[in-house]
């Protein structure tokens, strides 16, 4: 079955319009002062009942609260009221911010009803239980019943598991939103059927190529809007109202309702056409107005393009998803059908004929509430209540794909009833009930761009060959004799961050994880499986190679790089750490074995590795007299050498070259003097 969708294009002008609304719904409220935090929720939390929102205008438009908005209640700052809508004796001042635009703060006043804290009586519990409502519905229904005693609520058993129903409604573009509806990416689906991670953009399901296309709603968003308990409040309950014309309202009152809904806009001139449409079609004319405002706005003009000059479509019938949906709707309007008085070449024919089509296609098969027209879960109930009749399969034959449509239409209808003092009429509401419902559903809040895909991974200066952003595991083969890798990567989205990059020394096969973190916090992990290959090349066993693997400087005859005060046992251990079977013996300048004690110029180190046997003289720069220390006596030795009093030779002459310029000058004994007096280090 074809899906029908709310659309706006250039030939329709949508004006912003917000009315003060009732807020018998769940809001978080922080009460200033010593009063406890409470929930603005129909009085079920003590004195936290605030019924009628009359907020100051924002930017020239009335601003009304929505589900999840944050409000700060100033308990002692009140103003008088005229008790126009079940108020007691005062209003309460409120600072309010919408949940999806927390930077907007406006001050207004809620009507405070000084009613008892718990509306749910034993009589109501029995009534709701017998009607088939789960207990999680009762508290909010009790508030509605208290304020509107003539209203009747019917539980419609869908016989559907709630999560199964939501999952089915997320398939195939059945539920979409414009980003501009909330400016919150959290409400949009992050699946690959909704977001093109490679090209870093959302997939467009309707108004394709338009300025503000329709995008797939997330599972949690659909769950929130499908959960009837979130909308059991004055401003949203009308989505469960029966849509058949109940003839409870006079034509005069209907005219006033319709013109007030349209305000001073162009379409108020069609009020009588909507009234007549209700009579001829059997559809509630107030709903028809709310539907038209939701679909095409308050300013509808004729199409002026191609073959559709002079045609109208007040309900966007036939405007199914895809590119240029409105033109498909106008194509429908230009067709021929006596039962719906097509072609719709006058506003009156479009209003009346469209209403007939809605009755025949939806109300006549059980989809007779705004909710059921959007979410078709009525199959089981309708067929059991109407033996011999068939309903459309669940999740098919849905009028629109706009997830928010039922609540928006309900808001418009409620405003019309409220402004014309008609809320005390005997109204019937048909509220779906699901199996295995969660304790509650909430709108997702984890906003931000969702792309957590990498564009490339680079190892040791080369991109991984055949890298695929969707594949998460890669093997990298590394030479066992050169086991160091450097990993870098780039993300597709510049808003993402990457963890796990850097240089790694691999001593065994291992997996390195690279995390790409999207702006919204979602993480995609790529796995680099490093596999060592080849045969380990044995380390050379000669003495020279062994010494080069330590921090001991050496040439063919002597060792250096040994700090003043280093113990002989330390030198021995450094060599054995590299070559465990090396035989290392340290001798002092007299040829005696030196198993411990400070290393000194003139000591000898004998190293035996395999068949190689080498002996090195030790040089410690500044230790000119070979006692393992640097004192004034070393300074005198250098001075006597320069003055030709007593020449230095061998390793002692090398130790005197403290500045390493291959000469022995005054600058060398200055180095020693500075070491003694200032502690200035002598480089070894």
QUIRAKA-V110534 format. One record per pair of residues at least 12 apart in sequence whose C-alpha atoms are under 6 Angstrom apart, sorted by the first residue. I is the first residue (numbers start at 1). GAP is how many residues later the second one is. Records with the same first field share a line. If there is no record, write none. Layout:
I->GAP ; GAP
This chain:
1->396
3->317 ; 395 ; 396 ; 397
4->315 ; 316 ; 395 ; 396
5->315 ; 395 ; 396
6->289 ; 394
12->288
13->286
14->283
18->43 ; 44 ; 45
19->43
20->33 ; 34 ; 44
21->32
22->29 ; 30 ; 31 ; 212 ; 213
23->28 ; 29
24->18 ; 27 ; 209 ; 210
25->16 ; 208
26->14 ; 15
27->12 ; 13 ; 41
28->42
29->42 ; 43
30->42
31->41 ; 42
32->42
42->101
43->74
44->73 ; 74
46->71
50->60 ; 61 ; 62
51->60
52->58 ; 59
53->57
54->55
55->53 ; 54
56->52
68->31
69->28 ; 29 ; 30
70->26 ; 27
71->24 ; 25
72->22 ; 23
73->21
74->19
77->16
78->13 ; 14 ; 15
79->12
87->24 ; 26
88->25 ; 26
91->18 ; 19 ; 20 ; 21
92->17 ; 18
93->15 ; 16
94->13 ; 14 ; 15
95->12
100->82
119->23 ; 24
120->22
131->24
132->23
133->22
140->92
150->276
151->275 ; 276 ; 277
152->276
153->276
154->276
155->276 ; 277
156->275 ; 276 ; 277
157->276
158->220 ; 223 ; 276
160->274 ; 275
161->273 ; 274 ; 275
162->272 ; 273 ; 275
166->57
174->227
175->42 ; 226 ; 227 ; 228
176->38 ; 39 ; 40 ; 41 ; 225 ; 226 ; 227
177->37 ; 38 ; 40 ; 225
178->35 ; 36
184->263
185->262 ; 263
186->258 ; 259 ; 260 ; 261
187->31 ; 34
188->28 ; 29 ; 30
189->27 ; 28 ; 29
194->22
197->254
206->115 ; 116
207->116 ; 117
208->115
221->222
224->217 ; 218
235->176 ; 179
236->171 ; 174 ; 175
238->172
239->131 ; 132 ; 167 ; 171
240->129 ; 189 ; 190 ; 191
241->128 ; 187 ; 188
242->126 ; 127 ; 187
243->40 ; 41 ; 125 ; 126
244->38 ; 39 ; 40
245->37 ; 38 ; 39
255->16
257->159
258->13
261->155
266->33
267->32
273->75
277->75
281->74 ; 75
290->119 ; 122 ; 123
291->118
292->22 ; 23
295->20
310->35
311->33 ; 34
312->32 ; 38
313->37
316->13
317->12
318->14
340->13 ; 16 ; 17
341->12
365->26
366->16
370->36
371->35
373->25 ; 26
374->24 ; 25 ; 26
376->18 ; 19
377->17
379->12 ; 15
446->74
447->73
448->71 ; 72
449->70 ; 71
450->68 ; 70
451->67
452->64 ; 65 ; 66 ; 72
453->16 ; 39
454->15 ; 36 ; 37 ; 38
455->14 ; 35 ; 36 ; 37
456->33 ; 34
457->31 ; 32
458->29 ; 30 ; 31
459->27 ; 28
460->25 ; 26
472->54 ; 55
473->53 ; 54
474->54 ; 55
475->53 ; 54
476->53 ; 54
477->53 ; 54 ; 55
478->53 ; 54 ; 55
479->53 ; 54
480->52 ; 53 ; 54
481->55
483->22 ; 23
484->20 ; 21
485->18 ; 19
486->16 ; 17
487->14 ; 15
488->13
495->24
496->21 ; 22 ; 23
497->19 ; 20
498->17 ; 18
499->15 ; 16
500->14
509->21 ; 22 ; 23
510->19 ; 20
511->17 ; 18 ; 19
512->15 ; 16
513->13 ; 14
514->12
557->59
558->58 ; 59 ; 60
559->59
560->59
561->123
565->33
566->32 ; 33
567->30 ; 31 ; 32
568->28 ; 29 ; 30 ; 31
569->27
572->12
582->26 ; 27
583->24 ; 25
584->22 ; 23
585->20 ; 21
586->18 ; 19
587->16 ; 17
588->15
589->13 ; 14
598->30
599->29
600->26 ; 27 ; 28
601->17 ; 18 ; 19 ; 25
602->16 ; 24
603->14 ; 15
604->12 ; 13 ; 14
619->36
620->35
621->34 ; 37 ; 63
622->33 ; 34 ; 36
624->28 ; 31 ; 32
635->34
